[in-house]
Amino acid sequence: MVAHLAVPAFEKNKNLPSTLSKAIVTDLLKGQMGFKGLVFTDALNMKG
């Protein structure tokens, strides 16, 4: 599960949480780390 975090080391857009970041979910988690499973999050309505 990905979390609603600000991770400026990986995502340049400071207003984009890691749950919605292509740089974090696709490039880092799936690409560099080789994760092949299901990626999900919860409570997007919390405006993280």
CHARMM-style PDB file with segment names, atoms N, HN, CA, C and O in Angstrom:
ATOM      1  N   MET     1       0.847  -1.176   0.000  1.00  0.00      PROA
ATOM      2  CA  MET     1       0.000   0.000   0.000  1.00  0.00      PROA
ATOM      3  C   MET     1       0.891   1.237   0.000  1.00  0.00      PROA
ATOM      4  O   MET     1       1.836   1.336   0.783  1.00  0.00      PROA
ATOM      5  N   VAL     2       0.582   2.162  -0.873  1.00  0.00      PROA
ATOM      6  HN  VAL     2      -0.185   2.082  -1.509  1.00  0.00      PROA
ATOM      7  CA  VAL     2       1.295   3.435  -0.876  1.00  0.00      PROA
ATOM      8  C   VAL     2       0.595   4.391   0.080  1.00  0.00      PROA
ATOM      9  O   VAL     2      -0.602   4.259   0.338  1.00  0.00      PROA
ATOM     10  N   ALA     3       1.337   5.337   0.595  1.00  0.00      PROA
ATOM     11  HN  ALA     3       2.309   5.444   0.386  1.00  0.00      PROA
ATOM     12  CA  ALA     3       0.806   6.271   1.588  1.00  0.00      PROA
ATOM     13  C   ALA     3       0.694   7.674   1.001  1.00  0.00      PROA
ATOM     14  O   ALA     3       1.313   7.978  -0.019  1.00  0.00      PROA
ATOM     15  N   HSD     4      -0.079   8.508   1.632  1.00  0.00      PROA
ATOM     16  HN  HSD     4      -0.582   8.261   2.461  1.00  0.00      PROA
ATOM     17  CA  HSD     4      -0.261   9.897   1.200  1.00  0.00      PROA
ATOM     18  C   HSD     4       0.865  10.744   1.794  1.00  0.00      PROA
ATOM     19  O   HSD     4       0.677  11.420   2.806  1.00  0.00      PROA
ATOM     20  N   LEU     5       2.016  10.700   1.167  1.00  0.00      PROA
ATOM     21  HN  LEU     5       2.168  10.151   0.345  1.00  0.00      PROA
ATOM     22  CA  LEU     5       3.192  11.399   1.683  1.00  0.00      PROA
ATOM     23  C   LEU     5       3.725  12.398   0.670  1.00  0.00      PROA
ATOM     24  O   LEU     5       3.498  12.267  -0.533  1.00  0.00      PROA
ATOM     25  N   ALA     6       4.429  13.386   1.168  1.00  0.00      PROA
ATOM     26  HN  ALA     6       4.614  13.492   2.145  1.00  0.00      PROA
ATOM     27  CA  ALA     6       5.197  14.282   0.312  1.00  0.00      PROA
ATOM     28  C   ALA     6       6.637  13.783   0.369  1.00  0.00      PROA
ATOM     29  O   ALA     6       7.246  13.750   1.439  1.00  0.00      PROA
ATOM     30  N   VAL     7       7.174  13.399  -0.773  1.00  0.00      PROA
ATOM     31  HN  VAL     7       6.680  13.426  -1.642  1.00  0.00      PROA
ATOM     32  CA  VAL     7       8.537  12.866  -0.832  1.00  0.00      PROA
ATOM     33  C   VAL     7       9.310  13.660  -1.895  1.00  0.00      PROA
ATOM     34  O   VAL     7       9.469  13.198  -3.025  1.00  0.00      PROA
ATOM     35  N   PRO     8       9.784  14.843  -1.528  1.00  0.00      PROA
ATOM     36  CA  PRO     8      10.424  15.715  -2.513  1.00  0.00      PROA
ATOM     37  C   PRO     8      11.694  15.139  -3.145  1.00  0.00      PROA
ATOM     38  O   PRO     8      12.120  15.608  -4.200  1.00  0.00      PROA
ATOM     39  N   ALA     9      12.288  14.155  -2.530  1.00  0.00      PROA
ATOM     40  HN  ALA     9      11.942  13.775  -1.672  1.00  0.00      PROA
ATOM     41  CA  ALA     9      13.476  13.526  -3.119  1.00  0.00      PROA
ATOM     42  C   ALA     9      13.124  12.752  -4.388  1.00  0.00      PROA
ATOM     43  O   ALA     9      13.988  12.535  -5.237  1.00  0.00      PROA
ATOM     44  N   PHE    10      11.854  12.330  -4.526  1.00  0.00      PROA
ATOM     45  HN  PHE    10      11.152  12.506  -3.836  1.00  0.00      PROA
ATOM     46  CA  PHE    10      11.427  11.548  -5.682  1.00  0.00      PROA
ATOM     47  C   PHE    10      10.367  12.246  -6.529  1.00  0.00      PROA
ATOM     48  O   PHE    10      10.243  11.956  -7.719  1.00  0.00      PROA
ATOM     49  N   GLU    11       9.609  13.154  -5.938  1.00  0.00      PROA
ATOM     50  HN  GLU    11       9.710  13.389  -4.971  1.00  0.00      PROA
ATOM     51  CA  GLU    11       8.533  13.851  -6.663  1.00  0.00      PROA
ATOM     52  C   GLU    11       8.765  15.354  -6.604  1.00  0.00      PROA
ATOM     53  O   GLU    11       8.760  15.946  -5.525  1.00  0.00      PROA
ATOM     54  N   LYS    12       8.964  15.961  -7.748  1.00  0.00      PROA
ATOM     55  HN  LYS    12       8.968  15.480  -8.624  1.00  0.00      PROA
ATOM     56  CA  LYS    12       9.265  17.399  -7.829  1.00  0.00      PROA
ATOM     57  C   LYS    12       8.058  18.277  -7.489  1.00  0.00      PROA
ATOM     58  O   LYS    12       8.224  19.362  -6.932  1.00  0.00      PROA
ATOM     59  N   ASN    13       6.849  17.819  -7.819  1.00  0.00      PROA
ATOM     60  HN  ASN    13       6.715  16.937  -8.271  1.00  0.00      PROA
ATOM     61  CA  ASN    13       5.638  18.597  -7.556  1.00  0.00      PROA
ATOM     62  C   ASN    13       5.271  18.483  -6.079  1.00  0.00      PROA
ATOM     63  O   ASN    13       4.803  17.434  -5.637  1.00  0.00      PROA
ATOM     64  N   LYS    14       5.480  19.545  -5.320  1.00  0.00      PROA
ATOM     65  HN  LYS    14       5.860  20.397  -5.679  1.00  0.00      PROA
ATOM     66  CA  LYS    14       5.251  19.489  -3.868  1.00  0.00      PROA
ATOM     67  C   LYS    14       3.782  19.325  -3.494  1.00  0.00      PROA
ATOM     68  O   LYS    14       3.471  18.998  -2.348  1.00  0.00      PROA
ATOM     69  N   ASN    15       2.875  19.548  -4.445  1.00  0.00      PROA
ATOM     70  HN  ASN    15       3.127  19.813  -5.376  1.00  0.00      PROA
ATOM     71  CA  ASN    15       1.446  19.407  -4.176  1.00  0.00      PROA
ATOM     72  C   ASN    15       0.893  18.042  -4.570  1.00  0.00      PROA
ATOM     73  O   ASN    15      -0.314  17.814  -4.480  1.00  0.00      PROA
ATOM     74  N   LEU    16       1.756  17.142  -5.002  1.00  0.00      PROA
ATOM     75  HN  LEU    16       2.736  17.328  -5.076  1.00  0.00      PROA
ATOM     76  CA  LEU    16       1.314  15.820  -5.458  1.00  0.00      PROA
ATOM     77  C   LEU    16       1.727  14.752  -4.439  1.00  0.00      PROA
ATOM     78  O   LEU    16       2.920  14.518  -4.245  1.00  0.00      PROA
ATOM     79  N   PRO    17       0.755  14.101  -3.786  1.00  0.00      PROA
ATOM     80  CA  PRO    17       1.112  13.059  -2.825  1.00  0.00      PROA
ATOM     81  C   PRO    17       1.675  11.831  -3.541  1.00  0.00      PROA
ATOM     82  O   PRO    17       1.399  11.605  -4.720  1.00  0.00      PROA
ATOM     83  N   SER    18       2.448  11.064  -2.832  1.00  0.00      PROA
ATOM     84  HN  SER    18       2.673  11.247  -1.875  1.00  0.00      PROA
ATOM     85  CA  SER    18       3.100   9.889  -3.422  1.00  0.00      PROA
ATOM     86  C   SER    18       2.102   8.893  -4.007  1.00  0.00      PROA
ATOM     87  O   SER    18       2.448   8.150  -4.926  1.00  0.00      PROA
ATOM     88  N   THR    19       0.888   8.863  -3.502  1.00  0.00      PROA
ATOM     89  HN  THR    19       0.606   9.466  -2.756  1.00  0.00      PROA
ATOM     90  CA  THR    19      -0.132   7.944  -4.021  1.00  0.00      PROA
ATOM     91  C   THR    19      -0.488   8.220  -5.474  1.00  0.00      PROA
ATOM     92  O   THR    19      -0.932   7.318  -6.183  1.00  0.00      PROA
ATOM     93  N   LEU    20      -0.300   9.451  -5.924  1.00  0.00      PROA
ATOM     94  HN  LEU    20       0.061  10.184  -5.348  1.00  0.00      PROA
ATOM     95  CA  LEU    20      -0.663   9.851  -7.288  1.00  0.00      PROA
ATOM     96  C   LEU    20       0.560  10.120  -8.169  1.00  0.00      PROA
ATOM     97  O   LEU    20       0.415  10.552  -9.313  1.00  0.00      PROA
ATOM     98  N   SER    21       1.742   9.871  -7.651  1.00  0.00      PROA
ATOM     99  HN  SER    21       1.860   9.520  -6.722  1.00  0.00      PROA
ATOM    100  CA  SER    21       2.974  10.207  -8.350  1.00  0.00      PROA
ATOM    101  C   SER    21       3.465   9.086  -9.271  1.00  0.00      PROA
ATOM    102  O   SER    21       3.735   7.975  -8.814  1.00  0.00      PROA
ATOM    103  N   LYS    22       3.577   9.382 -10.566  1.00  0.00      PROA
ATOM    104  HN  LYS    22       3.358  10.284 -10.937  1.00  0.00      PROA
ATOM    105  CA  LYS    22       4.138   8.426 -11.512  1.00  0.00      PROA
ATOM    106  C   LYS    22       5.606   8.160 -11.173  1.00  0.00      PROA
ATOM    107  O   LYS    22       6.078   7.028 -11.273  1.00  0.00      PROA
ATOM    108  N   ALA    23       6.315   9.202 -10.774  1.00  0.00      PROA
ATOM    109  HN  ALA    23       5.932  10.122 -10.693  1.00  0.00      PROA
ATOM    110  CA  ALA    23       7.733   9.064 -10.439  1.00  0.00      PROA
ATOM    111  C   ALA    23       7.951   8.075  -9.292  1.00  0.00      PROA
ATOM    112  O   ALA    23       8.947   7.353  -9.275  1.00  0.00      PROA
ATOM    113  N   ILE    24       7.039   8.044  -8.355  1.00  0.00      PROA
ATOM    114  HN  ILE    24       6.229   8.632  -8.369  1.00  0.00      PROA
ATOM    115  CA  ILE    24       7.181   7.157  -7.196  1.00  0.00      PROA
ATOM    116  C   ILE    24       6.575   5.784  -7.456  1.00  0.00      PROA
ATOM    117  O   ILE    24       7.247   4.770  -7.267  1.00  0.00      PROA
ATOM    118  N   VAL    25       5.319   5.734  -7.884  1.00  0.00      PROA
ATOM    119  HN  VAL    25       4.773   6.558  -8.038  1.00  0.00      PROA
ATOM    120  CA  VAL    25       4.625   4.453  -8.036  1.00  0.00      PROA
ATOM    121  C   VAL    25       5.157   3.664  -9.239  1.00  0.00      PROA
ATOM    122  O   VAL    25       5.485   2.485  -9.115  1.00  0.00      PROA
ATOM    123  N   THR    26       5.239   4.305 -10.377  1.00  0.00      PROA
ATOM    124  HN  THR    26       4.972   5.263 -10.478  1.00  0.00      PROA
ATOM    125  CA  THR    26       5.631   3.582 -11.593  1.00  0.00      PROA
ATOM    126  C   THR    26       7.146   3.497 -11.748  1.00  0.00      PROA
ATOM    127  O   THR    26       7.702   2.406 -11.880  1.00  0.00      PROA
ATOM    128  N   ASP    27       7.807   4.643 -11.730  1.00  0.00      PROA
ATOM    129  HN  ASP    27       7.355   5.529 -11.622  1.00  0.00      PROA
ATOM    130  CA  ASP    27       9.248   4.661 -11.993  1.00  0.00      PROA
ATOM    131  C   ASP    27      10.057   3.997 -10.873  1.00  0.00      PROA
ATOM    132  O   ASP    27      10.892   3.132 -11.135  1.00  0.00      PROA
ATOM    133  N   LEU    28       9.806   4.404  -9.635  1.00  0.00      PROA
ATOM    134  HN  LEU    28       9.128   5.107  -9.422  1.00  0.00      PROA
ATOM    135  CA  LEU    28      10.589   3.868  -8.513  1.00  0.00      PROA
ATOM    136  C   LEU    28      10.115   2.482  -8.081  1.00  0.00      PROA
ATOM    137  O   LEU    28      10.879   1.517  -8.134  1.00  0.00      PROA
ATOM    138  N   LEU    29       8.861   2.383  -7.654  1.00  0.00      PROA
ATOM    139  HN  LEU    29       8.241   3.166  -7.611  1.00  0.00      PROA
ATOM    140  CA  LEU    29       8.366   1.123  -7.089  1.00  0.00      PROA
ATOM    141  C   LEU    29       8.341  -0.010  -8.113  1.00  0.00      PROA
ATOM    142  O   LEU    29       8.854  -1.099  -7.858  1.00  0.00      PROA
ATOM    143  N   LYS    30       7.745   0.254  -9.263  1.00  0.00      PROA
ATOM    144  HN  LYS    30       7.328   1.139  -9.471  1.00  0.00      PROA
ATOM    145  CA  LYS    30       7.620  -0.804 -10.277  1.00  0.00      PROA
ATOM    146  C   LYS    30       8.878  -0.944 -11.128  1.00  0.00      PROA
ATOM    147  O   LYS    30       9.318  -2.059 -11.407  1.00  0.00      PROA
ATOM    148  N   GLY    31       9.457   0.184 -11.540  1.00  0.00      PROA
ATOM    149  HN  GLY    31       9.099   1.090 -11.314  1.00  0.00      PROA
ATOM    150  CA  GLY    31      10.621   0.149 -12.427  1.00  0.00      PROA
ATOM    151  C   GLY    31      11.911  -0.231 -11.724  1.00  0.00      PROA
ATOM    152  O   GLY    31      12.474  -1.295 -11.982  1.00  0.00      PROA
ATOM    153  N   GLN    32      12.377   0.634 -10.840  1.00  0.00      PROA
ATOM    154  HN  GLN    32      11.920   1.498 -10.631  1.00  0.00      PROA
ATOM    155  CA  GLN    32      13.660   0.411 -10.175  1.00  0.00      PROA
ATOM    156  C   GLN    32      13.638  -0.720  -9.157  1.00  0.00      PROA
ATOM    157  O   GLN    32      14.595  -1.487  -9.054  1.00  0.00      PROA
ATOM    158  N   MET    33      12.543  -0.823  -8.402  1.00  0.00      PROA
ATOM    159  HN  MET    33      11.766  -0.200  -8.486  1.00  0.00      PROA
ATOM    160  CA  MET    33      12.478  -1.843  -7.354  1.00  0.00      PROA
ATOM    161  C   MET    33      11.903  -3.169  -7.860  1.00  0.00      PROA
ATOM    162  O   MET    33      11.989  -4.186  -7.172  1.00  0.00      PROA
ATOM    163  N   GLY    34      11.319  -3.159  -9.054  1.00  0.00      PROA
ATOM    164  HN  GLY    34      11.248  -2.333  -9.613  1.00  0.00      PROA
ATOM    165  CA  GLY    34      10.821  -4.386  -9.662  1.00  0.00      PROA
ATOM    166  C   GLY    34       9.561  -4.965  -9.057  1.00  0.00      PROA
ATOM    167  O   GLY    34       9.300  -6.159  -9.205  1.00  0.00      PROA
ATOM    168  N   PHE    35       8.767  -4.137  -8.373  1.00  0.00      PROA
ATOM    169  HN  PHE    35       8.979  -3.167  -8.253  1.00  0.00      PROA
ATOM    170  CA  PHE    35       7.533  -4.638  -7.763  1.00  0.00      PROA
ATOM    171  C   PHE    35       6.528  -5.004  -8.844  1.00  0.00      PROA
ATOM    172  O   PHE    35       6.247  -4.198  -9.730  1.00  0.00      PROA
ATOM    173  N   LYS    36       5.989  -6.203  -8.778  1.00  0.00      PROA
ATOM    174  HN  LYS    36       6.216  -6.859  -8.058  1.00  0.00      PROA
ATOM    175  CA  LYS    36       5.067  -6.708  -9.801  1.00  0.00      PROA
ATOM    176  C   LYS    36       3.648  -6.908  -9.276  1.00  0.00      PROA
ATOM    177  O   LYS    36       2.767  -7.312 -10.035  1.00  0.00      PROA
ATOM    178  N   GLY    37       3.412  -6.639  -8.016  1.00  0.00      PROA
ATOM    179  HN  GLY    37       4.128  -6.311  -7.399  1.00  0.00      PROA
ATOM    180  CA  GLY    37       2.103  -6.891  -7.422  1.00  0.00      PROA
ATOM    181  C   GLY    37       1.128  -5.749  -7.608  1.00  0.00      PROA
ATOM    182  O   GLY    37       1.362  -4.832  -8.396  1.00  0.00      PROA
ATOM    183  N   LEU    38       0.040  -5.815  -6.879  1.00  0.00      PROA
ATOM    184  HN  LEU    38      -0.151  -6.559  -6.239  1.00  0.00      PROA
ATOM    185  CA  LEU    38      -1.022  -4.828  -6.922  1.00  0.00      PROA
ATOM    186  C   LEU    38      -0.654  -3.655  -6.019  1.00  0.00      PROA
ATOM    187  O   LEU    38      -0.286  -3.849  -4.860  1.00  0.00      PROA
ATOM    188  N   VAL    39      -0.752  -2.447  -6.549  1.00  0.00      PROA
ATOM    189  HN  VAL    39      -1.051  -2.289  -7.490  1.00  0.00      PROA
ATOM    190  CA  VAL    39      -0.487  -1.240  -5.763  1.00  0.00      PROA
ATOM    191  C   VAL    39      -1.830  -0.585  -5.482  1.00  0.00      PROA
ATOM    192  O   VAL    39      -2.611  -0.340  -6.401  1.00  0.00      PROA
ATOM    193  N   PHE    40      -2.097  -0.303  -4.220  1.00  0.00      PROA
ATOM    194  HN  PHE    40      -1.462  -0.502  -3.473  1.00  0.00      PROA
ATOM    195  CA  PHE    40      -3.367   0.328  -3.870  1.00  0.00      PROA
ATOM    196  C   PHE    40      -3.168   1.313  -2.743  1.00  0.00      PROA
ATOM    197  O   PHE    40      -2.128   1.321  -2.084  1.00  0.00      PROA
ATOM    198  N   THR    41      -4.165   2.139  -2.527  1.00  0.00      PROA
ATOM    199  HN  THR    41      -5.010   2.132  -3.062  1.00  0.00      PROA
ATOM    200  CA  THR    41      -4.155   3.123  -1.453  1.00  0.00      PROA
ATOM    201  C   THR    41      -5.545   3.160  -0.826  1.00  0.00      PROA
ATOM    202  O   THR    41      -6.459   2.468  -1.274  1.00  0.00      PROA
ATOM    203  N   ASP    42      -5.688   3.956   0.189  1.00  0.00      PROA
ATOM    204  HN  ASP    42      -4.945   4.518   0.553  1.00  0.00      PROA
ATOM    205  CA  ASP    42      -7.005   4.119   0.804  1.00  0.00      PROA
ATOM    206  C   ASP    42      -7.244   5.589   1.098  1.00  0.00      PROA
ATOM    207  O   ASP    42      -6.309   6.391   1.101  1.00  0.00      PROA
ATOM    208  N   ALA    43      -8.470   5.932   1.338  1.00  0.00      PROA
ATOM    209  HN  ALA    43      -9.229   5.281   1.335  1.00  0.00      PROA
ATOM    210  CA  ALA    43      -8.883   7.257   1.822  1.00  0.00      PROA
ATOM    211  C   ALA    43      -8.304   8.422   1.040  1.00  0.00      PROA
ATOM    212  O   ALA    43      -7.706   9.323   1.629  1.00  0.00      PROA
ATOM    213  N   LEU    44      -8.470   8.420  -0.286  1.00  0.00      PROA
ATOM    214  HN  LEU    44      -8.956   7.688  -0.765  1.00  0.00      PROA
ATOM    215  CA  LEU    44      -8.029   9.575  -1.069  1.00  0.00      PROA
ATOM    216  C   LEU    44      -8.816  10.839  -0.685  1.00  0.00      PROA
ATOM    217  O   LEU    44      -8.372  11.955  -0.955  1.00  0.00      PROA
ATOM    218  N   ASN    45      -9.954  10.662  -0.071  1.00  0.00      PROA
ATOM    219  HN  ASN    45     -10.315   9.756   0.149  1.00  0.00      PROA
ATOM    220  CA  ASN    45     -10.765  11.813   0.338  1.00  0.00      PROA
ATOM    221  C   ASN    45     -10.182  12.555   1.544  1.00  0.00      PROA
ATOM    222  O   ASN    45     -10.714  13.593   1.937  1.00  0.00      PROA
ATOM    223  N   MET    46      -9.117  12.051   2.129  1.00  0.00      PROA
ATOM    224  HN  MET    46      -8.685  11.207   1.810  1.00  0.00      PROA
ATOM    225  CA  MET    46      -8.526  12.726   3.286  1.00  0.00      PROA
ATOM    226  C   MET    46      -7.706  13.948   2.903  1.00  0.00      PROA
ATOM    227  O   MET    46      -7.235  14.684   3.770  1.00  0.00      PROA
ATOM    228  N   LYS    47      -7.533  14.167   1.582  1.00  0.00      PROA
ATOM    229  HN  LYS    47      -7.915  13.569   0.877  1.00  0.00      PROA
ATOM    230  CA  LYS    47      -6.815  15.320   1.045  1.00  0.00      PROA
ATOM    231  C   LYS    47      -5.404  15.435   1.619  1.00  0.00      PROA
ATOM    232  O   LYS    47      -4.985  16.487   2.101  1.00  0.00      PROA
ATOM    233  N   GLY    48      -4.685  14.307   1.548  1.00  0.00      PROA
ATOM    234  HN  GLY    48      -5.024  13.452   1.157  1.00  0.00      PROA
ATOM    235  CA  GLY    48      -3.331  14.223   2.123  1.00  0.00      PROA
ATOM    236  C   GLY    48      -2.302  15.031   1.468  1.00  0.00      PROA
ATOM    237  OT1 GLY    48      -1.145  15.017   1.888  1.00  0.00      PROA
TER     238      GLY     48
END
